[in-house]
Amino acid sequence: MTWRADNIINLASVDILLLQVENISFGYRNIPLFSGISLDVLPGDLVHLTGPNGSGKTTFLKVIAGLITPDSGSIYFRNGYFEYLDSESNGLYLKMSALNNLRFWTKLKQHPKDHQQLNDQLLYWGLNNKYITQSLPVENFSTGMKRKLALARVVLSAEKIWLLDEPILGLDERSIGLFSNRLKSHLDQGGGAVVISHDLDPISGMTSKTLTFGS
C-alpha cells in the first residue's frame, strides 16, 4: 500500500533524511501505548522494531504509514512517498492475475514496467508459471505465493522507504533468502526500511538501528 501523507515537507533542501519521526505518541482511551518516539532514517538504514506482542510495534508502523492518527508528533517523508506492507494484508487485487496486479500497481505508481520487466520479477520470486501468472486469480494463490507477489510489488514500487510488518510471513526458506537479497540491494542503492520481524536471520548484518517497544 502506498500513501502520501498530508503533513509532508520536502526534506531535499534540508539534508539527506529519507524519513523523520518526531515525538510521536499514541494511546487507546487515554491509556498510553508509546510516547515521545523520534526516529531518523538515512539512506542505507534499516530500523528494526522489536518487542513483545502487543507492545505497539504494528501500531507505530501504521502511524508512520498514515493509517492511524497519532495523539501528537510529526512525520516527514523525503518527497512524500513510501511503500507499506502490512502483516495481515498483501495489498493485492484477488480477482486479478499476478501479472495484472503488478502491471496495475506500477502504473499507479507512475513507474510502469514493460512485460519483460514484470516477468523477470515474477521469475525471481518463482512465480513464473504462465498459467499461474497470467490466468489464475490471485485469490487462488497459497499464503506464500501471495506474500511473494506482494514483495514483488514492493520491489517494483521504486520508493526509497519501505515499511514492512513481518514481511516473511508464509515464506519458505528459499523465498526468505530471496527477500533478504532484495532488501540488501534496496539498502545498498540508498533506500531505507523500517521492519518488524521476529526472525532476525533475514535482516542479519543489515540492521543499523533498533527501536524496542514495551521495555
RASULPE-V733002 format. One line per field, one symbol per residue. phi: phi as a letter, one per 20 degrees, with the letter a starting at -180 (. if undefined). psi: psi as a letter, one per 40 degrees, with the letter a starting at -180 (. if undefined). burial: 1 if it has 16 or more other C-alpha atoms within 10 Angstrom, else 0. A space follows every 50 residues. Layout:
# RASULPE-V733002
phi: ???
psi: ???
burial: ???
This chain:
# RASULPE-V733002
phi: .dbdfededeegeeaegebcdclfcbbdlmdfebbmecbdcdgnecdeec qfgneofffffffgfneceffbocccdfmndbcccffdcemdefeeffff gffffffffmcfdfgffffffffgemddfgfffdcffffeffgfffffff fffffffmefdddcdlfegneefffffffgfffffgffenecbdcdbfee gfdgndfdbcdddme
psi: hiihidfhihededaehdhhhhfhiiihfehhdiifhihhhihehhhhhi iiheeeddddddddeeehhidiiihhhheeiihhhidehefihdeiiddd ddddddddeffiiiddddddddddeffehddddedhideeiidddddddd dddddedeidhhhhhgeeheiiddddddddddddddddeeiiihhhhehe ddeheehdihhhie.
burial: 11001000001000001111100111000000110000001111111111 10001111111111110001001111111111111110011111011111 11111100000110000110110010110001110111001000111111 11111111111111111111100011111101110110001111111100 011001100000100
